[in-house]
Each structure stands twice: as C-alpha cells, then as structure tokens.
Amino acid sequence: MLSLVKLIIAVVLAFLGAAFAIINDQPVALDLYFVVTRMPLSLALLLAMGLGLVLGALVSTFYFMQLRKENARLRRQARMAEQEVKNLRTLPLNGR
C-alpha cells in the first residue's frame, strides 16, 4: 500500500515538473559575471533551487556538527557531576 502511495506521489510530481517546464520554456540570458549563457527559464529556476538546497544543506551540516559537539561536552559534564555526587554519597560522615 505504501509503495502505491509513493508511486502516485512520484507520478504527480513528475507531471507537475513537466507542466512547469512546458509553461516556462522561454529562453533567458543568465549572466554569471564571467560567462553569459542562455537557457530555458524552468532550467534556470531549477538550477537556482538546487544550488540553494545544496548550500542550505552544507550550512545546516556545520550547524548540526556544532550542536553534536556541544551535546557531547554537556554529556561529559553530566557524567562527571554524577560521578562526583556518587563519590560524595559514599564518603563517611564525621559524627560529632
């Protein structure tokens, strides 16, 4: 059942992508500062979206790596604090 749903979604997305490409087939000049190229508007938009997706994934990867590092540091601190509490509980009390 799940594979049928995935197939239906893939077909709908392919249909929408084809419709998008057909509607936006006008050529546009893309000036990349060092080279000027002409391509269909739909391709230029897809390339821009793909580049944004890749750059966003790259930036978020670095962010999540920092979070994982911070999480590991906090776990070490928590283990050390738990060990200190355990050691303090086992110390004998000086009774007066």
N, C-alpha and C positions, 0 to 999 in steps of 0.2 A: 504493500500500500504506500509506504514512504517513497519507494523508488518511482512509483507512478506520479506522486505529487512533485518530486524533483524533476521528472521528465516534463510535466506540464509547465512548471515554472521555467525550465530551460527553453522550451518552445516559445512561451510567451515573451521571454526576454530576447530571444533571437528575432522574433517577429518585430518587437519594438525597436531593436537595434537596426534591423533592415529598413523599417519605416523611417527612422531617424536619418539614416544615411541617404535615403532617396529624397527626403524633403530638403535636406541641407547639402545638396550637391554642387552649389555654386563655388567656383574656384576663388580662393582668397590668396593674396600675397602675404607671406609670412616673412618679416624682416628679423633675422636673428643676429643682427649687428654685423656679422662677418659674412653672411650669406643670405640671399633673398631666394625664397622658394615659393612655388605656387602649389597649392593642394586644395582638395575639397574642404569646405567648412566643417563637415562632420568629422573628417580625419583630424583636422587641427584641434577641434574640441576634444576628441577622444585622446589625442596625444597630451594635451594640457591636463586633462583629468588624470591620465595615467601617471604623468610626471608628478602631479600633486599628491597622488596616492603613494607613490614610492617615497617622495620626500617626507610626507607625513609619517609613514611607517618608520623611516630612518630616525626621525626626531623622537618619535614615541619609544623606539627601542632604547635609545640612550636614556630617556627619562625613566623607563621601567628598570633599566640596569641600575640606575642610581637608587631607585626605591628598593630593589632587592639587596643592594649593598647596605643600605640603612637598616633594612629589616634584619639582616644577618647580624649587624652590630648591636641592635637592640635585643636580639635573642641572646647573644653572648652576655650582655649586661644583665639580663634577667636570670640567666643560669648562674652567673657569679653571685647575684644578690640572693638567689635561692640557696646556693651553697653556703653563703655567709650566715643566713638565718638558720640553716641546719646545724652549722658548727656552733652557733651561739646557743642553740637549744640543748646541745649535748654537753656544754660546759657545766661543771658542778657549781652550785651556788654557795657562796661563802655565808654561812649562817652565823649570826652574832648572838 
